[in-house]
Amino acid sequence: MFPPDLTRAQLLSIFEEMPDEDFARYRYVQEMGATYLAVAHFEDMLINAMNVCDRVKVRHALGDDADRWETFKGKHTALQSSTLGSLIGILERHAIAPDNVRYLRWVKGKRDHFIHRWFHEGGWPGDMDASACHAMTRQLLAIQLRLSFVCGRPD
């Protein structure tokens, strides 16, 4: 673990002294974090898109007489509390193009594998050599790339 006041020069010095295998592990863990952020960005983008879509209604969360802002806030909260699978199911019931729903389900499968099953196959950084870390890093980059096609790269 790095100290909170680590300078750039200190980090570069650590990297220069780090064996290739440890650097590969570091990169792997760094890409795990980046993949997690890409997944979160994807889910947030989907919720925001659904929130502004008038075809997606959240009837059970608010009464018909709520003002527009409360409706917006209530809809956003209801969507945020839903699982990704539920969100895609909502879209499917609201006349979203079947190809788009299939694509979202495919992306969800990639996301689910990363979130729920990534380590089932033994992808623990400390247990892997540099070559295995490089292979797993490439898989993480592929997940990030797939998600970037859906929602673009976050700034």
TIBA-204524 format. One record per residue (C-alpha): x, y, z. Coordinates in steps of 0.05 Angstrom, whole numbers, padded with zeros to 5 digits, always signed. Layout:
BEGIN
XYZ/...
This chain:
BEGIN
+00000+00000+00000/+00026+00069-00018/+00027+00125+00033/-00024+00180+00021/+00030+00233+00009/+00068+00192-00043/+00101+00237-00094/+00108+00223-00168/+00184+00216-00160/+00175+00165-00104/+00125+00125-00146/+00172+00125-00206/+00228+00101-00160/+00184+00044-00135/+00167+00025-00206/+00240+00025-00227/+00259-00021-00170/+00199-00066-00180/+00211-00134-00212/+00175-00146-00278/+00128-00197-00246/+00107-00148-00191/+00097-00093-00243/+00052-00140-00284/+00012-00153-00220/+00007-00079-00207/-00018-00066-00278/-00069-00122-00271/-00097-00094-00206/-00097-00024-00236/-00139-00049-00295/-00186-00084-00246/-00200-00015-00217/-00209+00016-00285/-00257-00040-00305/-00297-00030-00242/-00303+00045-00259/-00323+00028-00331/-00378-00018-00305/-00403+00036-00257/-00402+00087-00313/-00442+00040-00358/-00495+00028-00305/-00500+00102-00289/-00505+00120-00363/-00562+00069-00372/-00600+00096-00311/-00592+00168-00335/-00615+00150-00405/-00675+00113-00378/-00691+00170-00331/-00700+00220-00387/-00738+00172-00431/-00813+00187-00426/-00830+00116-00449/-00802+00087-00385/-00852+00101-00330/-00844+00090-00255/-00918+00089-00239/-00913+00050-00174/-00862+00098-00143/-00903+00163-00149/-00974+00184-00155/-01002+00218-00217/-01005+00286-00183/-00931+00293-00165/-00897+00353-00196/-00844+00344-00250/-00784+00350-00205/-00810+00299-00155/-00827+00253-00212/-00757+00260-00240/-00724+00248-00172/-00770+00190-00156/-00758+00157-00223/-00683+00165-00215/-00684+00135-00146/-00728+00077-00169/-00681+00063-00228/-00619+00067-00184/-00647+00016-00136/-00659-00033-00193/-00610-00087-00215/-00579-00082-00283/-00620-00142-00306/-00684-00107-00282/-00665-00044-00319/-00656-00083-00384/-00722-00118-00371/-00757-00051-00363/-00727-00028-00429/-00750-00092-00462/-00822-00080-00440/-00821-00008-00468/-00812-00020-00542/-00737-00014-00544/-00708-00045-00608/-00695-00120-00597/-00624-00114-00624/-00609-00061-00572/-00637-00104-00516/-00596-00164-00541/-00534-00121-00542/-00547-00095-00471/-00557-00167-00447/-00491-00187-00480/-00455-00129-00446/-00489-00147-00381/-00461-00218-00388/-00390-00189-00394/-00403-00144-00334/-00432-00201-00293/-00372-00245-00307/-00326-00190-00283/-00367-00172-00221/-00390-00241-00199/-00343-00294-00228/-00276-00262-00244/-00238-00298-00190/-00273-00365-00198/-00220-00385-00248/-00163-00365-00201/-00147-00295-00224/-00115-00274-00158/-00055-00228-00174/-00009-00257-00121/-00019-00328-00148/-00001-00310-00220/+00064-00299-00258/+00075-00240-00304/+00050-00277-00366/-00016-00296-00332/-00024-00224-00307/-00013-00197-00378/-00067-00245-00404/-00117-00225-00351/-00100-00151-00361/-00117-00159-00435/-00185-00189-00415/-00199-00130-00370/-00180-00081-00426/-00228-00118-00472/-00285-00110-00422/-00269-00036-00417/-00268-00030-00492/-00336-00063-00499/-00365-00016-00447/-00335+00044-00481/-00374+00027-00544/-00438+00031-00504/-00427+00094-00465/-00362+00126-00488/-00302+00140-00446/-00313+00180-00382/-00276+00246-00380/
